[in-house]
Structures are given as C-alpha cells and as structure tokens.
Amino acid sequence: NAMFSWQRTAYHFQPEKNWMNDPNGPLYYKGWYHLFYQYNPFSAIWGNITWGHAVSRDLIHWLYLPLAMVPDQWFDIYGVWTGSATFLPDGKIVMLYTGKTNGSVQVQNLAYPANLSDPLLLHWDKYPGNPVMVPPPGIQDDDFRDPTTAWVGPDGKWRVTIGSRFNTTLGLSLVYQTKNFIDYELLDGVLHAVPGTGMWECVDFYPVAINGSLGLDTSAMGPGIKHVLKASLDDTKVDHYAIGTYDPIKDKWTPDNPKMDVGIGLRVDYGRYYASKTFFDPHTQRRILWGWINETDTENADLRKGWASLQTIPRTVLFDNKTGTHLLQWPVKEVESLRLNSTVFKDVLVEAGSIVPLDIGTATQLDIVAEFEIEQLESSTTDEASDCGNGAVERNTFGPFGILVIADDSLSELTPVFFRPVNTSDGSLNTYFCTDEKRSSKANDVFKQVYGGEVPVLEDEKYNMRVLVDHSIVESFAQGGRTVISSRVYPTEAIYGAARLFLFNNATGVNVKATLKIWDLNSAFIRPFPFGETTI
Ligand code: DQQ
C-alpha cells in the first residue's frame, strides 16, 4: 500500500499492516527478545484483539511471528487483552492476560508456552480452567484488567497487581496472592489508590536501584531500592508514574511525595504515548520500557494507509539519584548500531530571534545529541508563560530555543523541539521541555498539539537533549531522560530528501551557543521470520 508510505518508519517497531496498540508480555528467552502486542489482524482500527508476536536479537531488528493468541475461548472471545509475563524459579514462564468473556466480563486468564525448548515460543496453551480471576465484589465487570508481572514476597507467595477503579473516580490497584498461578486470593485493601484519577489501565509496578546503573528483577526489594508505580489513566489516556516505597508485609506502596502521586504528578512521556510496560532483561541487567504511540491523524486516514500505531524505541529505566525525584529513560544502546555517518557542530551561535540551518542533507532518520548554553542579553520579567505556552512562537526572555526537525527548506512544515526556561519569583529558572506540532503538517485532518512538561536542570548542567527522528515520529529526551516527549507528525512537504534540520532561538533576551553531534541512522530490518531459510 503506497498511500502515505513516507509515514512508515524505518527503525521503529510496527506490524506490516493493520492496527496495533499496547505492548504485551515483553520478555527475554534463550537469546531472543519477545514482544507481543495488541493487534487487529483484520483492520487498521481497534477491534478483534489478538496477540501479535515478534522476536529480536537486539531490540532493534525484528522478525514477525505468527499470532501468539487469538480470541477463541469463551473466556477471551471478545478480546485477548493486555497482559504480562513472569519467569518462575524453575525456568517456566507464565503469562497472565485479560480476556473479555462471551458475557463481556473482564477476567484474568493464564497461558503458558506449549514448548519451553522452542526459543521462539511460537505456541501458547491457555489453561483450560480459565479464568483464574474474576471481578471481585464492588468492582464493575468492565473495570478489571491488565495484570502485571508477578513478584514474590518475603513469605514465598507471589503477588500480582491489577488496575481498577471504585465508585467511578477512585483509581486503584488490587493485589492478589498466589502460590501456583491457578488459585488466587484477593488481599484486603489495595496496593495504592488515588482519588479523582479514574480507571487505571496497564498498571506497572517495579523496583529501581537508588544507586548504580543496573536494572532489577521485579521481585527485588529491600535497602537501596525504591518502587515505581505506573498507571495508564483511561480518562485522559496518559501514562503517569510516581516513585515510592513498597511494604511487602502490608502489600502497600507509598509515594515519596504525596503531591506527586500517581496520576497527579509526573508523566512517563509528555507526548502521544500510552499503555507502557517494563520488563527485566536478565541478559544485560536492564529494566526496559516499551510504550505504544498512537496516531493523531483520522481513522479514515489510517484505513487508507492500512496501518496504525508504533512502539517506541525500547528505553532503559533508571532512578535519577541526582534529582531523587525522577526516572531516567534512555533509548537502548542497541539503537546506536544503526548510526552511520555523523556531523559535529561546535559552539554554533544562535542569536536571539534567529534560525540557523544545519547542513546535513536528508533528515528523516536521525539520532541527534545537542547541548545548549545561554548568554543573557537583557533582564527578564516574571510574568511569562510558565509552561510550553502557545509553542515555539511564544517568546520569553530565556526561550524557546532548540531544533526544528522534519522541516522543509522553506519552513512551510517544521516541528520545534525546545527548552523554555522561565524566570521564577525567587530569581531561579524553571525549565520546560516541549514539542510543538502546530506547523508540523499542512494536512488539516491531523490533531496538532503543543506537548511538554517541566524538566529539572541542575546547577552544573547545560541544557541537553537527545532526539530520535524517524519519518513520522520524534522521540525527545531532555537532561539525560528526565523528561521525554514522543510525537507523531504527518509531513506532506518535509518528506524523503526534502526533510531538513535547523537550530532556532526565539528568545528575546538570550543568545544561545549550541553544540551538536548528529548521526544518520540506518533502517532496521523488520520483516517476517524467515522460516525455512538457513540463516537470518
Ligand atoms: N488496551 C487493552 C486493554 C487495556 C487497553 C485492550 C489500554 O487491556 O486496558 O486492547 O490501551
């Protein structure tokens, strides 16, 4: 299908055709990374939800496999919905997933690989006694879904948490205990609840090390460890997280800062992003985060182009012990294997109110690392927009400044990725990291937003960003990954060889010095598994 073919990405995971949503059950097994995903085999819009399946040696080059699970039982006939994998100490794998039953009830089901000696885990058996959990009293039939990876407590019993809500608006996560993954006991109370946040989908719950750069197994707990609780808020379609402490005796989690609780504080990604899920990669000792990037064009456009949605580049997740308040997300290092030639620009002066082209040729597949320093020219006021404002056109004393990606030569289309430092009443600066889609496409049937959030910039730090550009997606990481924005753009002019890259500084009161290293990125091989061929 050649329709809108320039919007297909070159190194992001997407199915060959049709609709995809949440990442499911990511895991590493016998040398292969496995990704399952919510998939409609029949159309480019949501429905008929099955589990698509793909494998990779390096998280970047992917091979599509046959569907892993389809809706063919009474307990999942209206959809094989989101779930997570757990490794047992004896090497077995259990997959818990939500099924929508023939009576439209959301239940939790158990599945396991039919053949553990198959590294591809091609065949999955559904436990014949499914469902293993049904909505408990007080929980609505359609408010009970997306079981997490299980973890084992000090008493040797496994726990799994499942998002829900009570009385429409109290978002919460239930905890079940099990010894055998067949019989489950609902614990009194909840892992955590936050008023006003509504239904929690795709809860994720995992430990992070306070110090060091290694990820932790989901069952890790004790000194030197904090726990992250993430919920995808159904009401706003936004992924929120908070960092806190898990009490494995009471099975309760408490946020470090109640003002930054789940759903009212930090976001995993400030752009178009939802239903994220992490897994522990024992092979490289990393915790790796997947996230679903939905479209912002219309369903009609998706039907015409024949596909919808992407997954982000997998990201490592670590606790940021410099701020003590944020996670750090960073593209897995394997993406650097796609780097081709690079260009360095050192100390480029970008004067207040100017644009500087960066002569790198075609700019559709890039890995950009940029650092900015500011030199103040005029004094500032404190009554300036203290967020991303109306985007890149709204001028403050200190910003916005940054880069213009997926732009054409005449700047008829462009997507600014930028910092906006804002003066506060105590004389310090608060910095916002933003992406402005307002002029990203001449198409008028596209939802164009200004995205962004605050990013801590510490005293000894320059402003820095890493930006991955891939035709119709821009993934941007500020200050080492404290604040992240994924954005879908639909250029009509800035495509193929016409796409360019610029620096810009729309501040009124500062000059900016920019230093960048920019790599062209190769395309990744993402194709059907070559069954029958002798080499891959
Ligand atoms: N997507 C799945 C649900 C989940 C939602 C259905 C989140 O299990 O709650 O496709 O995007």
Residues whose N, C-alpha, C, O or C-beta is under 5 A from the ligand:
A	BS01	DQQ	D22 Q38 I49 W81 T82 T98 R145 D146 E201 C202 A275
